[in-house]
C-alpha cells in the first residue's frame, strides 16, 4: 500500500495539466506557469510538474514509459 494518498481526482489533475499547457506562453517559463496554477488548485508545484511530465510521456511528447505500459509491467 502506498504511503501517499491521491488527494486530487484524475479529472482535477487532467484539468490542471491542461491549464499549464494552455497558459504556459503567458508566463516567463513553464515553472512559473506550474507554480501559478498549483497555487490556484491547492497542490504543490512539484506535484503538478510531475503530472505535466507524465502527461507528456503518455502523449509521446517526452521520452519515457507510458502509464499503461507501466501498469501492465506491475
Residue pairs with C-beta under 8 A, 6 or more apart in sequence:
7 43
8 16
8 41
8 43
12 41
13 51
14 55
16 37
16 38
16 41
16 43
16 48
16 51
17 48
17 51
17 52
17 55
19 37
20 30
20 33
20 34
20 37
20 48
20 52
21 52
23 33
23 36
23 37
24 30
24 33
26 33
27 33
27 36
30 52
31 45
31 49
34 45
34 48
34 49
34 52
35 45
37 48
38 44
38 45
38 47
38 48
39 45
41 48
53 62
53 64
54 67
56 62
57 63
57 64
57 65
57 66
57 67
58 66
58 67
58 68
60 66
65 73
